[in-house]
Structures are given as structure tokens and as C-alpha cells.
Amino acid sequence: MKHGNVALFVPHVGCPCRCSFCDQRAITGGGEAPTPDQVWEAAKTAAAHLGERTAQTEIAFFGGSFTAIPREYMLSLLEPAKEAVERWGFHGVRCSTRPDAVEEPVLSLLKEHHATAVELGAQSMDEEVLRKNRRGHTAEDTRRAARLIKEAGLELGLQMMTGLYGSTPERDLETARQLIALGPATARIYPTVVLEGTELARLYREGVYRPQTLEEAVELCGELLPLFEGAGVRVIRVGLHAQEDVQRRQVAGPYHPALGELAQSRAFLKGLLPRLEREGPGAYQVKVNPRSLSVAAGQKRANVEFLAARGFAVRFVPEDQVPRGGFALSRTEIK
């Protein structure tokens, strides 16, 4: 069953350092931290709109390091969230935080306030990449925090970034493998976008840092998606949310409002192409789930055209019995 979020952003509050890529004002669409009243009003409005879907929705605190913010302020946000869960039947409370800001006492506090999941902004499991990007924590901090979250009975989510300063596609793939080994339920993949006012913007202008192109990010994410999903990890986000401030402050890097769909289409193509190559050039009918048609064809039919250029005349047709992301392949006569 698909879950949703009542998203509340807590930018910068609690962050002990300024990472090379960080501009939470642009990423979250605003720079003001929420008040307890705003948490309550957001939950109230969502409950009125969602109806029965409230039970599949979490109140989510994103954008900063939630468990590192001043304890009094953290509790002031959790209290209305807890009351909203009890009054309107939300699934629970979700938050994102730094790996070095997770301890058993704070996890107990979260559980007392109906927390269901904690996401860790790991970003990389490569020590050199973490250091170069001023993360202020280690890969071991991520491993330890992940273990504590799971031992507390909370759902573990992990977030990674691709194309960070000092990283490579191979290092990013290794990060993904190490994150998968921690047994998360969910993952988010964020290709690095260079924003004005960040350390990466300075390094980019000095020619020290080369960000990923959109094509490079799509290609890599097309490898990462099946890696996570094949291990039973649900990828709940690829790329930054579409925000006017992100587009306005972007200096460089692979920002695209539909990056997730581009990556899914590339992953689908990577799964289909080897099968076609084994069969040989010709005309094919490929049955896919109706909800996967646009992903299979690619944005502006990019996958169809790519395959046609290689001698594969492919026609995608909807079939309810085919699972999402899968396909059933058969040859057809060329008409």
C-alpha cells in the first residue's frame, strides 16, 4: 500500500556543520523552521483532505537533522504530531537526521511520540568523499545508527547522493552496496545539484569539481534502482523535489523535475535490452503493466527510438497480469 507524507521542513536547525553541497533554503523551498502551531495546522488540513487515506500517511520532519535540534524545540514539534496521530489516525511520524545524531534515548523519545521511521542522510559510505564534502560523520556512524534504529523497532530509511566532490560512479555503486547491507526498508537517491552560495559552487567555478551531467546521473541511477529494488529496498525518491528556488539557484548539475521517471526508464531499458540482443533484431511486442507504459517507452519515446536505432522494432502494450517494472516479450511480424 502506497504511503504519503505530510512534509514539514526544518532547514539547517541542528546541523553541526555546513556540507559542501548544502543550501537547505533552496532544497526545501523556504528557510523558516516550523512552529508547533504550523505542525498542527498542517496535520489538520491534511486529515480533512485525505479522509481514509490518513491511515497511510505519515507526519514527516525533513530538511535538517531532526534528532540534533535543541531537545525542547524537537519535543515542541513532536507533541502536536503525536496528538494528530491519535486524533486523526495518521500512520505515524517520520523524520530524517544525521548518522551521528542517533542515540538510544532520542529513539525512545521518538517512539513515545508515535515515530514509525527514521531516515539517515548517509550520502556516501566512502570516507574520503565524506571528508571532502565536510559531512562531519563517518561510514561507521551510519552503520551504528542504522543498527540502533532497527533494534528500536523503527523502519530504517537511507539516503545517498551521487556525483559528490571526490566520488566516482564506482564509489557510488559501492556506497549503494554498503547501504543495502544495512537492511533498510527504503532509500532515496539524490544526484548532486550545485546551488549558489555553496562550497561546491566555488569549487565548480574554480574548475576543481565537475558535477555529473544529466545523462551521467540518469545512467548511474538506472543501475542503482535495480540494485536496491532487487534487494527488496523500496526507492521512494530519485532527485530533488521540483522547487522554483532550486531552479533559480542552480549553478550546475543534473537537476530535472522528472529525474525519477528518467531513471526508471533507463533501468527498464537496461533490463530489456539484453533480452532483445539475445533474440536478435526484429519486431517485438512487449507487454508491460498499464502503469508502466510511459516508463517503458521513455520520455518522448526515447527508449522506443533507442531500440529502433539498434534494429529492434518494439511495440509496448498494456497487460494487467504483468507486474510493474516487468515485461513479457514475444516476436511479431513486421507490418
C-alpha positions as CSV (number, residue, x, y, z in Angstrom):
1,M,0.0,0.0,0.0
2,K,1.4,3.4,-1.0
3,H,2.2,5.8,1.8
4,G,2.2,9.5,1.7
5,N,3.7,12.3,3.8
6,V,2.6,15.5,5.5
7,A,6.1,17.0,4.9
8,L,7.4,19.7,7.3
9,F,10.9,21.1,6.7
10,V,13.3,22.0,9.5
11,P,16.2,23.6,7.5
12,H,19.7,23.9,9.0
13,V,18.4,23.7,12.6
14,G,20.6,21.1,14.3
15,C,23.2,20.7,11.7
16,P,26.6,20.9,13.3
17,C,28.4,21.7,10.0
18,R,27.8,23.1,6.6
19,C,28.2,20.4,4.0
20,S,29.8,21.3,0.6
21,F,26.5,20.9,-1.2
22,C,24.1,22.3,1.3
23,D,21.6,25.1,0.8
24,Q,18.5,23.9,2.7
25,R,16.7,27.1,1.9
26,A,16.7,26.2,-1.8
27,I,16.2,22.5,-1.3
28,T,13.2,22.8,1.0
29,G,11.6,25.9,-0.7
30,G,12.0,28.1,2.4
31,G,14.3,29.0,5.2
32,E,12.0,29.3,8.2
33,A,11.7,26.5,10.7
34,P,8.1,25.4,11.5
35,T,6.3,26.2,14.7
36,P,4.2,23.7,16.8
37,D,1.1,25.5,15.6
38,Q,2.1,25.1,12.0
39,V,2.7,21.3,12.6
40,W,-0.9,21.1,14.0
41,E,-2.5,23.1,11.2
42,A,-0.7,21.1,8.5
43,A,-1.8,17.8,10.0
44,K,-5.4,19.1,10.5
45,T,-5.6,20.3,6.9
46,A,-4.2,17.0,5.6
47,A,-6.6,14.9,7.7
48,A,-9.6,16.9,6.3
49,H,-8.3,16.3,2.7
50,L,-7.2,12.7,3.0
51,G,-10.1,11.1,4.7
52,E,-9.5,7.3,4.9
53,R,-6.0,7.8,3.4
54,T,-4.8,9.4,6.6
55,A,-4.0,5.9,7.8
56,Q,-1.4,5.5,5.1
57,T,0.1,8.9,5.7
58,E,3.0,9.9,8.0
59,I,3.8,13.3,9.5
60,A,7.3,13.8,8.3
61,F,10.1,16.1,9.5
62,F,12.6,16.6,6.8
63,G,15.3,19.0,5.7
64,G,17.7,19.1,8.6
65,S,19.0,16.9,11.4
66,F,15.8,16.4,13.4
67,T,17.4,14.5,16.3
68,A,20.2,17.0,16.6
69,I,18.0,20.1,17.1
70,P,17.6,21.5,20.6
71,R,15.6,19.0,22.6
72,E,13.0,21.4,23.8
73,Y,12.2,22.5,20.2
74,M,12.2,18.9,18.9
75,L,9.6,18.0,21.6
76,S,7.5,21.0,20.8
77,L,7.2,19.7,17.2
78,L,6.6,16.1,18.2
79,E,3.8,16.9,20.7
80,P,1.3,18.2,18.1
81,A,2.4,15.5,15.7
82,K,1.6,12.9,18.4
83,E,-1.8,14.4,19.1
84,A,-2.6,14.4,15.4
85,V,-1.7,10.7,15.1
86,E,-4.0,9.9,18.0
87,R,-6.9,12.2,16.9
88,W,-6.9,11.6,13.1
89,G,-5.3,8.2,12.7
90,F,-2.1,9.1,10.8
91,H,0.2,6.1,10.3
92,G,2.8,7.7,12.5
93,V,5.8,10.2,12.5
94,R,8.8,10.0,10.2
95,C,12.0,12.1,10.4
96,S,15.3,12.4,8.7
97,T,18.6,13.0,10.6
98,R,22.4,12.7,10.6
99,P,24.0,9.4,11.3
100,D,26.0,10.9,14.2
101,A,22.9,12.2,15.9
102,V,21.2,8.9,16.7
103,E,21.3,7.5,20.3
104,E,19.0,5.2,22.2
105,P,17.5,7.9,24.4
106,V,16.4,10.0,21.4
107,L,15.0,7.0,19.6
108,S,12.9,6.2,22.8
109,L,11.6,9.7,22.7
110,L,10.6,9.4,19.1
111,K,8.8,6.1,19.8
112,E,6.9,7.7,22.6
113,H,5.6,10.2,20.1
114,H,4.5,7.5,17.6
115,A,7.6,7.6,15.4
116,T,7.5,4.8,12.8
117,A,10.6,5.5,10.7
118,V,13.9,7.3,10.7
119,E,15.9,8.1,7.6
120,L,19.6,8.6,7.7
121,G,21.3,11.1,5.4
122,A,24.3,8.8,4.8
123,Q,25.1,10.4,1.4
124,S,28.3,8.3,1.0
125,M,30.0,5.3,2.6
126,D,33.4,6.4,1.3
127,E,35.5,8.1,4.0
128,E,37.4,10.3,1.6
129,V,34.1,11.5,0.0
130,L,32.6,12.2,3.4
131,R,35.7,14.2,4.4
132,K,35.9,16.2,1.2
133,N,32.3,17.2,1.4
134,R,32.5,18.2,5.1
135,R,29.9,15.8,6.3
136,G,31.4,15.6,9.8
137,H,30.5,11.9,10.3
138,T,31.9,8.6,9.2
139,A,30.6,5.5,7.5
140,E,30.8,3.7,10.8
141,D,28.5,6.3,12.3
142,T,26.0,5.3,9.6
143,R,26.4,1.6,10.4
144,R,25.9,2.2,14.1
145,A,22.9,4.5,13.7
146,A,21.3,2.0,11.3
147,R,21.7,-0.8,13.8
148,L,20.2,1.3,16.7
149,I,17.2,2.3,14.6
150,K,16.4,-1.3,13.6
151,E,17.0,-2.5,17.2
152,A,14.5,0.1,18.4
153,G,11.9,-1.4,16.1
154,L,11.7,1.6,13.7
155,E,11.7,1.4,9.9
156,L,15.2,2.3,8.5
157,G,15.5,4.6,5.5
158,L,18.8,5.5,4.0
159,Q,19.6,8.5,1.7
160,M,22.6,8.6,-0.7
161,M,24.0,11.2,-3.1
162,T,25.7,10.5,-6.4
163,G,28.3,12.7,-8.0
164,L,29.6,14.3,-4.9
165,Y,33.0,16.0,-4.9
166,G,35.7,13.3,-4.9
167,S,33.3,10.5,-5.8
168,T,33.0,8.3,-9.0
169,P,30.3,6.1,-10.3
170,E,32.2,3.1,-8.9
171,R,32.4,4.7,-5.5
172,D,28.7,5.5,-5.7
173,L,27.8,1.9,-6.6
174,E,29.9,0.7,-3.7
175,T,28.0,3.1,-1.4
176,A,24.8,1.6,-2.6
177,R,26.0,-1.9,-1.9
178,Q,27.1,-1.0,1.6
179,L,23.8,0.7,2.3
180,I,21.9,-2.3,1.1
181,A,23.9,-4.5,3.5
182,L,22.4,-2.4,6.4
183,G,19.0,-3.8,5.6
184,P,17.0,-0.6,5.0
185,A,13.3,-0.7,4.1
186,T,13.5,2.4,1.9
187,A,16.1,4.5,0.1
188,R,16.4,7.9,-1.6
189,I,18.9,8.7,-4.3
190,Y,19.9,12.4,-4.8
191,P,22.2,13.2,-7.7
192,T,24.3,16.2,-6.5
193,V,23.0,19.6,-7.7
194,V,25.3,22.6,-7.4
195,L,23.5,25.5,-5.7
196,E,24.5,29.1,-5.5
197,G,26.2,30.0,-2.2
198,T,27.6,26.6,-1.5
199,E,31.2,25.3,-1.3
200,L,30.6,23.2,-4.4
201,A,29.6,26.3,-6.4
202,R,33.0,27.8,-5.5
203,L,34.9,24.5,-6.4
204,Y,32.9,24.2,-9.7
205,R,33.8,27.8,-10.7
206,E,37.4,27.2,-9.9
207,G,37.4,24.1,-12.1
208,V,38.2,21.8,-9.2
209,Y,34.8,20.0,-9.2
210,R,33.0,18.6,-12.2
211,P,29.4,17.7,-11.4
212,Q,27.5,14.9,-13.2
213,T,25.7,15.7,-16.4
214,L,22.0,14.8,-16.6
215,E,22.9,11.8,-18.8
216,E,25.5,10.6,-16.4
217,A,23.1,10.8,-13.5
218,V,20.3,9.0,-15.3
219,E,22.7,6.3,-16.4
220,L,24.0,5.7,-12.9
221,C,20.6,5.9,-11.3
222,G,19.4,3.4,-13.9
223,E,22.0,1.0,-12.3
224,L,21.2,1.9,-8.7
225,L,17.5,1.4,-8.9
226,P,17.5,-2.4,-9.8
227,L,20.4,-2.8,-7.3
228,F,18.2,-1.5,-4.4
229,E,14.9,-3.0,-5.6
230,G,16.5,-6.4,-6.3
231,A,17.5,-6.4,-2.6
232,G,13.9,-5.6,-1.6
233,V,14.7,-2.0,-0.8
234,R,11.9,0.4,-1.9
235,V,13.3,3.5,-3.6
236,I,10.9,6.3,-2.6
237,R,12.7,9.2,-4.3
238,V,15.2,9.9,-7.0
239,G,16.3,13.5,-7.4
240,L,15.3,16.7,-5.6
241,H,11.6,17.7,-5.5
242,A,10.7,20.3,-8.1
243,Q,11.1,23.6,-6.4
244,E,11.3,27.1,-8.0
245,D,14.0,28.1,-5.7
246,V,16.2,25.1,-6.7
247,Q,15.8,26.0,-10.4
248,R,16.6,29.7,-9.6
249,R,19.7,28.9,-7.5
250,Q,21.1,26.0,-9.6
251,V,24.6,26.7,-10.8
252,A,25.3,23.2,-12.4
253,G,24.5,19.6,-12.0
254,P,21.7,17.1,-13.0
255,Y,18.6,18.7,-11.8
256,H,15.4,17.6,-13.6
257,P,11.8,17.7,-12.3
258,A,11.2,14.2,-13.7
259,L,14.6,12.6,-12.9
260,G,12.9,9.7,-11.1
261,E,11.0,8.7,-14.2
262,L,14.1,9.2,-16.4
263,A,16.0,6.8,-14.1
264,Q,13.2,4.3,-14.1
265,S,13.0,4.3,-17.9
266,R,16.8,3.8,-18.1
267,A,16.6,0.9,-15.6
268,F,13.8,-0.7,-17.6
269,L,15.8,-0.3,-20.8
270,K,18.8,-1.9,-19.1
271,G,16.7,-4.9,-18.2
272,L,15.0,-5.2,-21.7
273,L,18.0,-4.7,-24.0
274,P,20.0,-7.8,-23.1
275,R,16.9,-10.0,-23.7
276,L,16.4,-8.4,-27.1
277,E,20.1,-8.8,-28.0
278,R,19.9,-12.5,-27.2
279,E,16.9,-12.8,-29.5
280,G,18.3,-10.7,-32.4
281,P,17.0,-7.8,-34.4
282,G,13.4,-7.8,-35.5
283,A,9.9,-6.8,-34.4
284,Y,8.7,-7.4,-30.9
285,Q,5.6,-7.0,-28.7
286,V,6.5,-6.2,-25.1
287,K,3.7,-6.5,-22.6
288,V,4.0,-4.2,-19.6
289,N,1.8,-3.2,-16.7
290,P,-0.5,-0.4,-17.8
291,R,1.0,1.8,-15.1
292,S,4.5,1.2,-16.6
293,L,3.7,2.2,-20.2
294,S,5.3,5.7,-20.0
295,V,8.3,4.4,-18.2
296,A,8.8,1.6,-20.7
297,A,8.5,3.8,-23.7
298,G,10.7,6.5,-22.2
299,Q,10.2,10.3,-22.0
300,K,9.3,11.4,-25.5
301,R,9.5,7.7,-26.6
302,A,13.3,7.8,-26.0
303,N,13.5,4.0,-25.3
304,V,11.5,3.2,-28.4
305,E,13.8,5.3,-30.6
306,F,16.9,4.0,-29.0
307,L,15.9,0.4,-29.7
308,A,14.7,1.1,-33.2
309,A,18.1,2.6,-34.0
310,R,19.6,-0.8,-33.0
311,G,17.3,-2.9,-35.1
312,F,14.5,-3.6,-32.6
313,A,11.0,-2.5,-33.6
314,V,9.3,-2.6,-30.3
315,R,5.6,-2.1,-29.5
316,F,4.7,-1.8,-25.9
317,V,1.2,-3.0,-25.0
318,P,-0.6,-2.9,-21.6
319,E,-1.2,-6.1,-19.7
320,D,-2.6,-6.2,-16.2
321,Q,-1.1,-9.5,-15.3
322,V,2.5,-8.2,-15.8
323,P,3.9,-6.8,-12.6
324,R,5.1,-3.2,-12.5
325,G,8.6,-2.9,-13.8
326,G,8.5,-6.3,-15.5
327,F,7.7,-7.3,-19.1
328,A,6.7,-10.2,-21.3
329,L,8.5,-10.4,-24.7
330,S,7.4,-12.0,-27.9
331,R,8.3,-11.7,-31.6
332,T,5.8,-10.3,-34.0
333,E,5.6,-9.9,-37.8
334,I,6.9,-6.7,-39.2
335,K,3.9,-4.9,-40.8
